[in-house]
């Protein structure tokens, strides 16, 4: 039951808001894994709960991918809020990948990130190539 409630809306997101929840995630998960993690915030990040949750889930998946697949040693999460838009960037120094080659691997991470971005009336864009560290943004 706790997992179901967590999946609906993570408690730290409800308590701390998007910025606080992301900082907590970086401090605990990435910190425990020995990954240098930094969060940068520009503007007033006061968003509706559904937008906060969508952005949190996108960031969470991108951070999971940086740990699990990219073998990143450092990550940066950047949120830039303006009056009518918000931009989330997740940048890691992992070994990179070829985005077009992932469709045959059966993973759902990028698919769910793209769907969440679309549901927020946003766009997910990726920049990566094997052997290089490039930003991943949405």
Phi and psi in radians as a Rosetta constraint file:
Dihedral C 1 N 2 CA 2 C 2 CIRCULARHARMONIC -1.055 0.35
Dihedral N 2 CA 2 C 2 N 3 CIRCULARHARMONIC -0.725 0.35
Dihedral C 2 N 3 CA 3 C 3 CIRCULARHARMONIC -1.085 0.35
Dihedral N 3 CA 3 C 3 N 4 CIRCULARHARMONIC -0.710 0.35
Dihedral C 3 N 4 CA 4 C 4 CIRCULARHARMONIC -1.083 0.35
Dihedral N 4 CA 4 C 4 N 5 CIRCULARHARMONIC -0.801 0.35
Dihedral C 4 N 5 CA 5 C 5 CIRCULARHARMONIC -1.092 0.35
Dihedral N 5 CA 5 C 5 N 6 CIRCULARHARMONIC -0.751 0.35
Dihedral C 5 N 6 CA 6 C 6 CIRCULARHARMONIC -1.066 0.35
Dihedral N 6 CA 6 C 6 N 7 CIRCULARHARMONIC -0.735 0.35
Dihedral C 6 N 7 CA 7 C 7 CIRCULARHARMONIC -1.121 0.35
Dihedral N 7 CA 7 C 7 N 8 CIRCULARHARMONIC -0.568 0.35
Dihedral C 7 N 8 CA 8 C 8 CIRCULARHARMONIC -1.186 0.35
Dihedral N 8 CA 8 C 8 N 9 CIRCULARHARMONIC -0.882 0.35
Dihedral C 8 N 9 CA 9 C 9 CIRCULARHARMONIC -2.766 0.35
Dihedral N 9 CA 9 C 9 N 10 CIRCULARHARMONIC 1.931 0.35
Dihedral C 9 N 10 CA 10 C 10 CIRCULARHARMONIC -0.959 0.35
Dihedral N 10 CA 10 C 10 N 11 CIRCULARHARMONIC 2.353 0.35
Dihedral C 10 N 11 CA 11 C 11 CIRCULARHARMONIC -1.017 0.35
Dihedral N 11 CA 11 C 11 N 12 CIRCULARHARMONIC -0.651 0.35
Dihedral C 11 N 12 CA 12 C 12 CIRCULARHARMONIC -1.171 0.35
Dihedral N 12 CA 12 C 12 N 13 CIRCULARHARMONIC -0.496 0.35
Dihedral C 12 N 13 CA 13 C 13 CIRCULARHARMONIC -1.227 0.35
Dihedral N 13 CA 13 C 13 N 14 CIRCULARHARMONIC -0.730 0.35
Dihedral C 13 N 14 CA 14 C 14 CIRCULARHARMONIC -1.149 0.35
Dihedral N 14 CA 14 C 14 N 15 CIRCULARHARMONIC -0.667 0.35
Dihedral C 14 N 15 CA 15 C 15 CIRCULARHARMONIC -1.390 0.35
Dihedral N 15 CA 15 C 15 N 16 CIRCULARHARMONIC -0.777 0.35
Dihedral C 15 N 16 CA 16 C 16 CIRCULARHARMONIC -1.819 0.35
Dihedral N 16 CA 16 C 16 N 17 CIRCULARHARMONIC -0.221 0.35
Dihedral C 16 N 17 CA 17 C 17 CIRCULARHARMONIC 1.371 0.35
Dihedral N 17 CA 17 C 17 N 18 CIRCULARHARMONIC 3.092 0.35
Dihedral C 17 N 18 CA 18 C 18 CIRCULARHARMONIC -1.062 0.35
Dihedral N 18 CA 18 C 18 N 19 CIRCULARHARMONIC -0.851 0.35
Dihedral C 18 N 19 CA 19 C 19 CIRCULARHARMONIC -1.097 0.35
Dihedral N 19 CA 19 C 19 N 20 CIRCULARHARMONIC -0.832 0.35
Dihedral C 19 N 20 CA 20 C 20 CIRCULARHARMONIC -1.112 0.35
Dihedral N 20 CA 20 C 20 N 21 CIRCULARHARMONIC -0.699 0.35
Dihedral C 20 N 21 CA 21 C 21 CIRCULARHARMONIC -1.169 0.35
Dihedral N 21 CA 21 C 21 N 22 CIRCULARHARMONIC -0.707 0.35
Dihedral C 21 N 22 CA 22 C 22 CIRCULARHARMONIC -1.153 0.35
Dihedral N 22 CA 22 C 22 N 23 CIRCULARHARMONIC -0.731 0.35
Dihedral C 22 N 23 CA 23 C 23 CIRCULARHARMONIC -1.099 0.35
Dihedral N 23 CA 23 C 23 N 24 CIRCULARHARMONIC -0.717 0.35
Dihedral C 23 N 24 CA 24 C 24 CIRCULARHARMONIC -1.090 0.35
Dihedral N 24 CA 24 C 24 N 25 CIRCULARHARMONIC -0.755 0.35
Dihedral C 24 N 25 CA 25 C 25 CIRCULARHARMONIC -1.041 0.35
Dihedral N 25 CA 25 C 25 N 26 CIRCULARHARMONIC -0.836 0.35
Dihedral C 25 N 26 CA 26 C 26 CIRCULARHARMONIC -1.094 0.35
Dihedral N 26 CA 26 C 26 N 27 CIRCULARHARMONIC -0.704 0.35
Dihedral C 26 N 27 CA 27 C 27 CIRCULARHARMONIC -1.156 0.35
Dihedral N 27 CA 27 C 27 N 28 CIRCULARHARMONIC -0.689 0.35
Dihedral C 27 N 28 CA 28 C 28 CIRCULARHARMONIC -1.527 0.35
Dihedral N 28 CA 28 C 28 N 29 CIRCULARHARMONIC -1.079 0.35
Dihedral C 28 N 29 CA 29 C 29 CIRCULARHARMONIC -1.242 0.35
Dihedral N 29 CA 29 C 29 N 30 CIRCULARHARMONIC -1.006 0.35
Dihedral C 29 N 30 CA 30 C 30 CIRCULARHARMONIC -1.162 0.35
Dihedral N 30 CA 30 C 30 N 31 CIRCULARHARMONIC -0.679 0.35
Dihedral C 30 N 31 CA 31 C 31 CIRCULARHARMONIC -1.055 0.35
Dihedral N 31 CA 31 C 31 N 32 CIRCULARHARMONIC -0.758 0.35
Dihedral C 31 N 32 CA 32 C 32 CIRCULARHARMONIC -1.143 0.35
Dihedral N 32 CA 32 C 32 N 33 CIRCULARHARMONIC -0.559 0.35
Dihedral C 32 N 33 CA 33 C 33 CIRCULARHARMONIC -1.455 0.35
Dihedral N 33 CA 33 C 33 N 34 CIRCULARHARMONIC -0.039 0.35
Dihedral C 33 N 34 CA 34 C 34 CIRCULARHARMONIC 1.370 0.35
Dihedral N 34 CA 34 C 34 N 35 CIRCULARHARMONIC 0.346 0.35
Dihedral C 34 N 35 CA 35 C 35 CIRCULARHARMONIC -1.635 0.35
Dihedral N 35 CA 35 C 35 N 36 CIRCULARHARMONIC 2.266 0.35
Dihedral C 35 N 36 CA 36 C 36 CIRCULARHARMONIC -1.236 0.35
Dihedral N 36 CA 36 C 36 N 37 CIRCULARHARMONIC 2.165 0.35
Dihedral C 36 N 37 CA 37 C 37 CIRCULARHARMONIC -2.310 0.35
Dihedral N 37 CA 37 C 37 N 38 CIRCULARHARMONIC 2.324 0.35
Dihedral C 37 N 38 CA 38 C 38 CIRCULARHARMONIC -2.319 0.35
Dihedral N 38 CA 38 C 38 N 39 CIRCULARHARMONIC 2.547 0.35
Dihedral C 38 N 39 CA 39 C 39 CIRCULARHARMONIC -2.109 0.35
Dihedral N 39 CA 39 C 39 N 40 CIRCULARHARMONIC 2.246 0.35
Dihedral C 39 N 40 CA 40 C 40 CIRCULARHARMONIC -2.103 0.35
Dihedral N 40 CA 40 C 40 N 41 CIRCULARHARMONIC 2.342 0.35
Dihedral C 40 N 41 CA 41 C 41 CIRCULARHARMONIC -2.216 0.35
Dihedral N 41 CA 41 C 41 N 42 CIRCULARHARMONIC 2.262 0.35
Dihedral C 41 N 42 CA 42 C 42 CIRCULARHARMONIC -2.142 0.35
Dihedral N 42 CA 42 C 42 N 43 CIRCULARHARMONIC 2.247 0.35
Dihedral C 42 N 43 CA 43 C 43 CIRCULARHARMONIC 1.573 0.35
Dihedral N 43 CA 43 C 43 N 44 CIRCULARHARMONIC 3.139 0.35
Dihedral C 43 N 44 CA 44 C 44 CIRCULARHARMONIC -1.612 0.35
Dihedral N 44 CA 44 C 44 N 45 CIRCULARHARMONIC 1.877 0.35
Dihedral C 44 N 45 CA 45 C 45 CIRCULARHARMONIC -1.616 0.35
Dihedral N 45 CA 45 C 45 N 46 CIRCULARHARMONIC 1.286 0.35
Dihedral C 45 N 46 CA 46 C 46 CIRCULARHARMONIC -1.935 0.35
Dihedral N 46 CA 46 C 46 N 47 CIRCULARHARMONIC 1.762 0.35
Dihedral C 46 N 47 CA 47 C 47 CIRCULARHARMONIC -2.126 0.35
Dihedral N 47 CA 47 C 47 N 48 CIRCULARHARMONIC 2.712 0.35
Dihedral C 47 N 48 CA 48 C 48 CIRCULARHARMONIC -1.059 0.35
Dihedral N 48 CA 48 C 48 N 49 CIRCULARHARMONIC 2.610 0.35
Dihedral C 48 N 49 CA 49 C 49 CIRCULARHARMONIC -0.922 0.35
Dihedral N 49 CA 49 C 49 N 50 CIRCULARHARMONIC -0.690 0.35
Dihedral C 49 N 50 CA 50 C 50 CIRCULARHARMONIC -1.142 0.35
Dihedral N 50 CA 50 C 50 N 51 CIRCULARHARMONIC -0.640 0.35
Dihedral C 50 N 51 CA 51 C 51 CIRCULARHARMONIC -1.230 0.35
Dihedral N 51 CA 51 C 51 N 52 CIRCULARHARMONIC -0.774 0.35
Dihedral C 51 N 52 CA 52 C 52 CIRCULARHARMONIC -0.988 0.35
Dihedral N 52 CA 52 C 52 N 53 CIRCULARHARMONIC -0.808 0.35
Dihedral C 52 N 53 CA 53 C 53 CIRCULARHARMONIC -1.132 0.35
Dihedral N 53 CA 53 C 53 N 54 CIRCULARHARMONIC -0.751 0.35
Dihedral C 53 N 54 CA 54 C 54 CIRCULARHARMONIC -1.073 0.35
Dihedral N 54 CA 54 C 54 N 55 CIRCULARHARMONIC -0.794 0.35
Dihedral C 54 N 55 CA 55 C 55 CIRCULARHARMONIC -1.152 0.35
Dihedral N 55 CA 55 C 55 N 56 CIRCULARHARMONIC -0.678 0.35
Dihedral C 55 N 56 CA 56 C 56 CIRCULARHARMONIC -1.087 0.35
Dihedral N 56 CA 56 C 56 N 57 CIRCULARHARMONIC -0.784 0.35
Dihedral C 56 N 57 CA 57 C 57 CIRCULARHARMONIC -1.138 0.35
Dihedral N 57 CA 57 C 57 N 58 CIRCULARHARMONIC -0.670 0.35
Dihedral C 57 N 58 CA 58 C 58 CIRCULARHARMONIC -1.108 0.35
Dihedral N 58 CA 58 C 58 N 59 CIRCULARHARMONIC -0.831 0.35
Dihedral C 58 N 59 CA 59 C 59 CIRCULARHARMONIC -1.080 0.35
Dihedral N 59 CA 59 C 59 N 60 CIRCULARHARMONIC -0.737 0.35
Dihedral C 59 N 60 CA 60 C 60 CIRCULARHARMONIC -1.030 0.35
Dihedral N 60 CA 60 C 60 N 61 CIRCULARHARMONIC -0.792 0.35
Dihedral C 60 N 61 CA 61 C 61 CIRCULARHARMONIC -1.171 0.35
Dihedral N 61 CA 61 C 61 N 62 CIRCULARHARMONIC -0.733 0.35
Dihedral C 61 N 62 CA 62 C 62 CIRCULARHARMONIC -1.101 0.35
Dihedral N 62 CA 62 C 62 N 63 CIRCULARHARMONIC -0.708 0.35
Dihedral C 62 N 63 CA 63 C 63 CIRCULARHARMONIC -1.173 0.35
Dihedral N 63 CA 63 C 63 N 64 CIRCULARHARMONIC -0.707 0.35
Dihedral C 63 N 64 CA 64 C 64 CIRCULARHARMONIC -1.038 0.35
Dihedral N 64 CA 64 C 64 N 65 CIRCULARHARMONIC -0.755 0.35
Dihedral C 64 N 65 CA 65 C 65 CIRCULARHARMONIC -1.117 0.35
Dihedral N 65 CA 65 C 65 N 66 CIRCULARHARMONIC -0.692 0.35
Dihedral C 65 N 66 CA 66 C 66 CIRCULARHARMONIC -1.087 0.35
Dihedral N 66 CA 66 C 66 N 67 CIRCULARHARMONIC -0.675 0.35
Dihedral C 66 N 67 CA 67 C 67 CIRCULARHARMONIC -1.301 0.35
Dihedral N 67 CA 67 C 67 N 68 CIRCULARHARMONIC -0.853 0.35
Dihedral C 67 N 68 CA 68 C 68 CIRCULARHARMONIC -1.354 0.35
Dihedral N 68 CA 68 C 68 N 69 CIRCULARHARMONIC -0.743 0.35
Dihedral C 68 N 69 CA 69 C 69 CIRCULARHARMONIC -1.880 0.35
Dihedral N 69 CA 69 C 69 N 70 CIRCULARHARMONIC -0.586 0.35
Dihedral C 69 N 70 CA 70 C 70 CIRCULARHARMONIC -1.594 0.35
Dihedral N 70 CA 70 C 70 N 71 CIRCULARHARMONIC -0.245 0.35
Dihedral C 70 N 71 CA 71 C 71 CIRCULARHARMONIC 0.948 0.35
Dihedral N 71 CA 71 C 71 N 72 CIRCULARHARMONIC 0.767 0.35
Dihedral C 71 N 72 CA 72 C 72 CIRCULARHARMONIC -1.229 0.35
Dihedral N 72 CA 72 C 72 N 73 CIRCULARHARMONIC 2.503 0.35
Dihedral C 72 N 73 CA 73 C 73 CIRCULARHARMONIC -1.719 0.35
Dihedral N 73 CA 73 C 73 N 74 CIRCULARHARMONIC -0.345 0.35
Dihedral C 73 N 74 CA 74 C 74 CIRCULARHARMONIC -2.588 0.35
Dihedral N 74 CA 74 C 74 N 75 CIRCULARHARMONIC 2.611 0.35
Dihedral C 74 N 75 CA 75 C 75 CIRCULARHARMONIC -2.395 0.35
Dihedral N 75 CA 75 C 75 N 76 CIRCULARHARMONIC 2.599 0.35
Dihedral C 75 N 76 CA 76 C 76 CIRCULARHARMONIC -2.216 0.35
Dihedral N 76 CA 76 C 76 N 77 CIRCULARHARMONIC 2.297 0.35
Dihedral C 76 N 77 CA 77 C 77 CIRCULARHARMONIC -1.981 0.35
Dihedral N 77 CA 77 C 77 N 78 CIRCULARHARMONIC 2.217 0.35
Dihedral C 77 N 78 CA 78 C 78 CIRCULARHARMONIC -2.200 0.35
Dihedral N 78 CA 78 C 78 N 79 CIRCULARHARMONIC 2.260 0.35
Dihedral C 78 N 79 CA 79 C 79 CIRCULARHARMONIC -2.098 0.35
Dihedral N 79 CA 79 C 79 N 80 CIRCULARHARMONIC 2.230 0.35
Dihedral C 79 N 80 CA 80 C 80 CIRCULARHARMONIC -2.171 0.35
Dihedral N 80 CA 80 C 80 N 81 CIRCULARHARMONIC 2.039 0.35
Dihedral C 80 N 81 CA 81 C 81 CIRCULARHARMONIC -1.933 0.35
Dihedral N 81 CA 81 C 81 N 82 CIRCULARHARMONIC 2.341 0.35
Dihedral C 81 N 82 CA 82 C 82 CIRCULARHARMONIC -2.164 0.35
Dihedral N 82 CA 82 C 82 N 83 CIRCULARHARMONIC -3.140 0.35
Dihedral C 82 N 83 CA 83 C 83 CIRCULARHARMONIC -0.960 0.35
Dihedral N 83 CA 83 C 83 N 84 CIRCULARHARMONIC -0.765 0.35
Dihedral C 83 N 84 CA 84 C 84 CIRCULARHARMONIC -2.140 0.35
Dihedral N 84 CA 84 C 84 N 85 CIRCULARHARMONIC 0.219 0.35
Dihedral C 84 N 85 CA 85 C 85 CIRCULARHARMONIC -2.735 0.35
Dihedral N 85 CA 85 C 85 N 86 CIRCULARHARMONIC 2.785 0.35
Dihedral C 85 N 86 CA 86 C 86 CIRCULARHARMONIC -2.392 0.35
Dihedral N 86 CA 86 C 86 N 87 CIRCULARHARMONIC 2.470 0.35
Dihedral C 86 N 87 CA 87 C 87 CIRCULARHARMONIC -2.133 0.35
Dihedral N 87 CA 87 C 87 N 88 CIRCULARHARMONIC 2.327 0.35
Dihedral C 87 N 88 CA 88 C 88 CIRCULARHARMONIC -2.049 0.35
Dihedral N 88 CA 88 C 88 N 89 CIRCULARHARMONIC 2.230 0.35
Dihedral C 88 N 89 CA 89 C 89 CIRCULARHARMONIC -2.129 0.35
Dihedral N 89 CA 89 C 89 N 90 CIRCULARHARMONIC 2.406 0.35
Dihedral C 89 N 90 CA 90 C 90 CIRCULARHARMONIC -2.172 0.35
Dihedral N 90 CA 90 C 90 N 91 CIRCULARHARMONIC 2.048 0.35
Dihedral C 90 N 91 CA 91 C 91 CIRCULARHARMONIC -2.098 0.35
Dihedral N 91 CA 91 C 91 N 92 CIRCULARHARMONIC 2.277 0.35
Dihedral C 91 N 92 CA 92 C 92 CIRCULARHARMONIC -2.324 0.35
Dihedral N 92 CA 92 C 92 N 93 CIRCULARHARMONIC 2.861 0.35
Dihedral C 92 N 93 CA 93 C 93 CIRCULARHARMONIC -1.813 0.35
Dihedral N 93 CA 93 C 93 N 94 CIRCULARHARMONIC 0.463 0.35
Dihedral C 93 N 94 CA 94 C 94 CIRCULARHARMONIC -1.199 0.35
Dihedral N 94 CA 94 C 94 N 95 CIRCULARHARMONIC -3.131 0.35
Dihedral C 94 N 95 CA 95 C 95 CIRCULARHARMONIC -1.359 0.35
Dihedral N 95 CA 95 C 95 N 96 CIRCULARHARMONIC -0.077 0.35
Dihedral C 95 N 96 CA 96 C 96 CIRCULARHARMONIC 1.406 0.35
Dihedral N 96 CA 96 C 96 N 97 CIRCULARHARMONIC 2.971 0.35
Dihedral C 96 N 97 CA 97 C 97 CIRCULARHARMONIC -2.754 0.35
Dihedral N 97 CA 97 C 97 N 98 CIRCULARHARMONIC 2.940 0.35
Dihedral C 97 N 98 CA 98 C 98 CIRCULARHARMONIC -1.726 0.35
Dihedral N 98 CA 98 C 98 N 99 CIRCULARHARMONIC 1.826 0.35
Dihedral C 98 N 99 CA 99 C 99 CIRCULARHARMONIC -0.957 0.35
Dihedral N 99 CA 99 C 99 N 100 CIRCULARHARMONIC -0.623 0.35
Dihedral C 99 N 100 CA 100 C 100 CIRCULARHARMONIC -1.262 0.35
Dihedral N 100 CA 100 C 100 N 101 CIRCULARHARMONIC -0.306 0.35
Dihedral C 100 N 101 CA 101 C 101 CIRCULARHARMONIC -1.519 0.35
Dihedral N 101 CA 101 C 101 N 102 CIRCULARHARMONIC -0.042 0.35
Dihedral C 101 N 102 CA 102 C 102 CIRCULARHARMONIC -1.482 0.35
Dihedral N 102 CA 102 C 102 N 103 CIRCULARHARMONIC -0.285 0.35
Dihedral C 102 N 103 CA 103 C 103 CIRCULARHARMONIC -1.101 0.35
Dihedral N 103 CA 103 C 103 N 104 CIRCULARHARMONIC -0.443 0.35
Dihedral C 103 N 104 CA 104 C 104 CIRCULARHARMONIC -1.643 0.35
Dihedral N 104 CA 104 C 104 N 105 CIRCULARHARMONIC 0.065 0.35
Dihedral C 104 N 105 CA 105 C 105 CIRCULARHARMONIC -1.634 0.35
Dihedral N 105 CA 105 C 105 N 106 CIRCULARHARMONIC -0.158 0.35
Dihedral C 105 N 106 CA 106 C 106 CIRCULARHARMONIC 1.444 0.35
Dihedral N 106 CA 106 C 106 N 107 CIRCULARHARMONIC 0.013 0.35
Dihedral C 106 N 107 CA 107 C 107 CIRCULARHARMONIC -1.285 0.35
Dihedral N 107 CA 107 C 107 N 108 CIRCULARHARMONIC 2.674 0.35
Dihedral C 107 N 108 CA 108 C 108 CIRCULARHARMONIC -1.924 0.35
Dihedral N 108 CA 108 C 108 N 109 CIRCULARHARMONIC -0.087 0.35
Dihedral C 108 N 109 CA 109 C 109 CIRCULARHARMONIC -1.022 0.35
Dihedral N 109 CA 109 C 109 N 110 CIRCULARHARMONIC -0.968 0.35
Dihedral C 109 N 110 CA 110 C 110 CIRCULARHARMONIC -1.168 0.35
Dihedral N 110 CA 110 C 110 N 111 CIRCULARHARMONIC -0.610 0.35
Dihedral C 110 N 111 CA 111 C 111 CIRCULARHARMONIC -1.086 0.35
Dihedral N 111 CA 111 C 111 N 112 CIRCULARHARMONIC -0.821 0.35
Dihedral C 111 N 112 CA 112 C 112 CIRCULARHARMONIC -1.177 0.35
Dihedral N 112 CA 112 C 112 N 113 CIRCULARHARMONIC -0.620 0.35
Dihedral C 112 N 113 CA 113 C 113 CIRCULARHARMONIC -1.102 0.35
Dihedral N 113 CA 113 C 113 N 114 CIRCULARHARMONIC -0.777 0.35
Dihedral C 113 N 114 CA 114 C 114 CIRCULARHARMONIC -1.119 0.35
Dihedral N 114 CA 114 C 114 N 115 CIRCULARHARMONIC -0.745 0.35
Dihedral C 114 N 115 CA 115 C 115 CIRCULARHARMONIC -1.107 0.35
Dihedral N 115 CA 115 C 115 N 116 CIRCULARHARMONIC -0.743 0.35
Dihedral C 115 N 116 CA 116 C 116 CIRCULARHARMONIC -1.098 0.35
Dihedral N 116 CA 116 C 116 N 117 CIRCULARHARMONIC -0.757 0.35
Dihedral C 116 N 117 CA 117 C 117 CIRCULARHARMONIC -1.067 0.35
Dihedral N 117 CA 117 C 117 N 118 CIRCULARHARMONIC -0.769 0.35
Dihedral C 117 N 118 CA 118 C 118 CIRCULARHARMONIC -1.090 0.35
Dihedral N 118 CA 118 C 118 N 119 CIRCULARHARMONIC -0.731 0.35
Dihedral C 118 N 119 CA 119 C 119 CIRCULARHARMONIC -1.088 0.35
Dihedral N 119 CA 119 C 119 N 120 CIRCULARHARMONIC -0.450 0.35
Dihedral C 119 N 120 CA 120 C 120 CIRCULARHARMONIC -1.576 0.35
Dihedral N 120 CA 120 C 120 N 121 CIRCULARHARMONIC 0.140 0.35
Dihedral C 120 N 121 CA 121 C 121 CIRCULARHARMONIC 1.099 0.35
Dihedral N 121 CA 121 C 121 N 122 CIRCULARHARMONIC 0.627 0.35
Dihedral C 121 N 122 CA 122 C 122 CIRCULARHARMONIC -2.078 0.35
Dihedral N 122 CA 122 C 122 N 123 CIRCULARHARMONIC -2.992 0.35
Dihedral C 122 N 123 CA 123 C 123 CIRCULARHARMONIC -2.338 0.35
Dihedral N 123 CA 123 C 123 N 124 CIRCULARHARMONIC 2.424 0.35
Dihedral C 123 N 124 CA 124 C 124 CIRCULARHARMONIC -1.792 0.35
Dihedral N 124 CA 124 C 124 N 125 CIRCULARHARMONIC 2.190 0.35
Dihedral C 124 N 125 CA 125 C 125 CIRCULARHARMONIC -2.199 0.35
Dihedral N 125 CA 125 C 125 N 126 CIRCULARHARMONIC 2.467 0.35
Dihedral C 125 N 126 CA 126 C 126 CIRCULARHARMONIC -2.088 0.35
Dihedral N 126 CA 126 C 126 N 127 CIRCULARHARMONIC 2.514 0.35
Dihedral C 126 N 127 CA 127 C 127 CIRCULARHARMONIC -2.352 0.35
Dihedral N 127 CA 127 C 127 N 128 CIRCULARHARMONIC 1.933 0.35
Dihedral C 127 N 128 CA 128 C 128 CIRCULARHARMONIC -2.840 0.35
Dihedral N 128 CA 128 C 128 N 129 CIRCULARHARMONIC 2.710 0.35
Dihedral C 128 N 129 CA 129 C 129 CIRCULARHARMONIC -2.700 0.35
Dihedral N 129 CA 129 C 129 N 130 CIRCULARHARMONIC 2.656 0.35
Dihedral C 129 N 130 CA 130 C 130 CIRCULARHARMONIC -0.975 0.35
Dihedral N 130 CA 130 C 130 N 131 CIRCULARHARMONIC 2.354 0.35
Dihedral C 130 N 131 CA 131 C 131 CIRCULARHARMONIC 1.442 0.35
Dihedral N 131 CA 131 C 131 N 132 CIRCULARHARMONIC 0.059 0.35
Dihedral C 131 N 132 CA 132 C 132 CIRCULARHARMONIC -2.243 0.35
Dihedral N 132 CA 132 C 132 N 133 CIRCULARHARMONIC 2.699 0.35
Dihedral C 132 N 133 CA 133 C 133 CIRCULARHARMONIC -1.803 0.35
Dihedral N 133 CA 133 C 133 N 134 CIRCULARHARMONIC 2.058 0.35
Dihedral C 133 N 134 CA 134 C 134 CIRCULARHARMONIC -2.376 0.35
Dihedral N 134 CA 134 C 134 N 135 CIRCULARHARMONIC 2.774 0.35
Dihedral C 134 N 135 CA 135 C 135 CIRCULARHARMONIC -1.210 0.35
Dihedral N 135 CA 135 C 135 N 136 CIRCULARHARMONIC 2.570 0.35
Dihedral C 135 N 136 CA 136 C 136 CIRCULARHARMONIC -2.025 0.35
Dihedral N 136 CA 136 C 136 N 137 CIRCULARHARMONIC 2.164 0.35
Dihedral C 136 N 137 CA 137 C 137 CIRCULARHARMONIC -2.308 0.35
Dihedral N 137 CA 137 C 137 N 138 CIRCULARHARMONIC 2.734 0.35
